């Protein structure tokens, strides 16, 4: 059975824990390397979630324009 990927919030919290453990020297070199690898996978997960969210927002804005309504002004 496949394990469900962590939510963005879960991945971010785990990344914070990993970074803290490594920075505080609570774990040895080998475990630090393993946690670093885990952290890199979590970063990929977070980026994927953010990319998907951005694409959804772009689609929603495009749908509003097609429907004749104006998208929200750019907050730049």
C-alpha positions as CSV (number, residue, x, y, z in Angstrom):
1,X,0.0,0.0,0.0
2,X,1.3,3.4,-1.0
3,X,1.8,6.1,1.7
4,X,0.0,9.3,1.1
5,X,2.4,12.3,0.5
6,X,2.5,14.8,3.3
7,X,0.5,18.0,3.0
8,X,2.4,21.3,2.4
9,X,2.0,22.1,6.1
10,X,3.2,18.7,7.2
11,X,6.2,18.8,4.9
12,X,7.2,22.3,6.0
13,X,6.9,21.4,9.7
14,X,9.1,18.3,9.1
15,X,11.6,20.4,7.2
16,X,11.8,22.8,10.2
17,X,12.4,19.9,12.5
18,X,15.1,18.4,10.3
19,X,16.9,21.8,10.0
20,X,16.7,22.4,13.7
21,X,18.1,18.9,14.5
22,X,21.0,19.3,12.1
23,X,21.8,22.9,13.2
24,X,21.7,22.0,16.9
25,X,24.0,19.0,16.4
26,X,21.6,16.6,18.0
27,X,22.3,13.9,15.4
28,X,25.5,12.4,14.0
29,X,26.9,12.8,10.5
30,X,25.3,9.7,8.9
31,X,21.9,10.6,10.3
32,X,22.4,14.2,9.2
33,X,23.0,13.1,5.7
34,X,19.9,10.9,5.7
35,X,17.8,13.7,7.1
36,X,19.3,16.1,4.5
37,X,18.1,13.6,1.7
38,X,14.7,13.5,3.4
39,X,14.6,17.3,3.5
40,X,15.4,17.5,-0.2
41,X,12.5,15.3,-1.0
42,X,10.2,17.4,1.2
43,X,11.4,20.5,-0.6
44,X,10.5,18.9,-3.9
45,X,7.0,18.1,-2.5
46,X,6.5,21.7,-1.3
47,X,7.6,23.1,-4.7
48,X,5.2,20.8,-6.5
49,X,2.3,21.8,-4.2
50,X,3.1,25.5,-4.7
51,X,3.4,25.1,-8.5
52,X,0.0,23.3,-8.6
53,X,-1.6,26.0,-6.5
54,X,-0.1,28.7,-8.8
55,X,-1.5,26.9,-11.9
56,X,-4.9,26.7,-10.3
57,X,-4.9,30.4,-9.6
58,X,-3.9,31.2,-13.2
59,X,-6.7,29.0,-14.5
60,X,-9.2,30.6,-12.2
61,X,-8.2,34.1,-13.3
62,X,-8.4,33.0,-17.0
63,X,-11.9,31.6,-16.4
64,X,-13.0,34.9,-14.9
65,X,-11.8,36.8,-17.9
66,X,-13.6,34.4,-20.2
67,X,-16.8,34.8,-18.2
68,X,-16.7,38.6,-18.8
69,X,-15.6,39.5,-15.3
70,X,-12.3,41.2,-14.6
71,X,-9.6,39.4,-12.7
72,X,-8.4,41.1,-9.5
73,X,-5.8,43.8,-10.1
74,X,-2.2,42.7,-9.8
75,X,-0.9,43.6,-6.4
76,X,2.6,44.4,-7.6
